[in-house]
Amino acid sequence: MCHFYIVYSPTLDKYYTGYTCDKLLERLRKHNSNHKGYTGKAKDWKIVYTEVFSSKELAYARERQIKSWKSRKRIESLIKNK
């Protein structure tokens, strides 16, 4: 089982989309850890949206679809209407 997810940082007021086939809470812990990379800039990421998929390929395809929107409004609408 794999997940597409969206996390949000109140400090940065930013969303981050991703996918994982690991445990979702473990992936969140990694986002909130001290590392180089986009999510390493803040330590307050929280999961605001998830979808479950049967394969890595499907979860990745969903991530690419959402990222292609390039629209904060559409992402916020998706989260609101979950």
C-alpha positions as CSV (number, residue, x, y, z in Angstrom):
1,M,0.0,0.0,0.0
2,C,1.3,3.4,-1.0
3,H,0.2,6.9,-0.2
4,F,0.0,10.2,-2.0
5,Y,0.1,13.0,0.6
6,I,0.1,16.7,1.1
7,V,1.8,18.2,4.2
8,Y,1.5,21.9,5.3
9,S,3.9,24.1,7.3
10,P,2.3,27.0,9.2
11,T,5.7,28.6,9.7
12,L,6.4,28.7,5.9
13,D,2.7,28.8,4.9
14,K,3.6,26.3,2.2
15,Y,2.3,22.9,1.0
16,Y,4.5,20.0,0.0
17,T,3.2,17.0,-2.0
18,G,4.8,13.6,-2.1
19,Y,4.3,9.9,-2.1
20,T,5.6,7.0,-0.1
21,C,5.2,3.3,0.3
22,D,6.6,3.4,3.8
23,K,4.6,4.2,6.9
24,L,3.1,7.6,6.5
25,L,4.0,8.8,10.0
26,E,7.6,7.7,9.5
27,R,7.7,9.7,6.3
28,L,6.3,12.7,8.2
29,R,9.0,12.3,10.9
30,K,11.7,12.5,8.2
31,H,10.1,15.7,6.8
32,N,10.3,17.2,10.3
33,S,13.9,16.1,10.9
34,N,17.0,18.2,10.4
35,H,18.0,17.6,6.8
36,K,18.9,19.5,3.7
37,G,16.1,19.9,1.3
38,Y,12.8,21.7,0.9
39,T,11.0,20.4,4.0
40,G,14.2,20.8,6.1
41,K,13.5,24.5,6.3
42,A,10.7,23.9,9.0
43,K,9.9,21.4,11.7
44,D,6.2,21.9,11.9
45,W,4.9,19.9,8.8
46,K,1.6,18.2,9.3
47,I,-0.3,15.9,7.1
48,V,-3.4,17.6,5.7
49,Y,-4.4,15.2,2.9
50,T,-3.8,11.6,1.9
51,E,-4.9,9.1,-0.7
52,V,-4.1,5.4,-0.7
53,F,-3.0,3.5,-3.8
54,S,-2.2,-0.2,-4.5
55,S,1.1,0.6,-6.2
56,K,4.0,3.0,-6.2
57,E,3.4,3.9,-9.8
58,L,-0.2,5.0,-9.1
59,A,0.8,7.1,-6.1
60,Y,3.6,8.7,-8.1
61,A,1.2,9.4,-11.0
62,R,-1.2,11.2,-8.6
63,E,1.7,13.2,-7.2
64,R,2.7,14.3,-10.7
65,Q,-0.9,15.2,-11.5
66,I,-1.3,17.4,-8.5
67,K,2.1,19.1,-9.0
68,S,1.2,19.8,-12.6
69,W,-1.6,22.0,-11.4
70,K,0.8,24.6,-10.0
71,S,-2.1,26.0,-8.1
72,R,-2.4,26.6,-4.4
73,K,-6.1,27.3,-4.8
74,R,-6.7,23.9,-6.4
75,I,-4.7,22.1,-3.7
76,E,-6.6,23.9,-1.0
77,S,-9.9,23.0,-2.7
78,L,-8.8,19.4,-2.8
79,I,-8.0,19.4,0.9
80,K,-11.2,21.2,1.8
81,N,-13.4,18.7,-0.2
82,K,-11.8,15.5,1.1
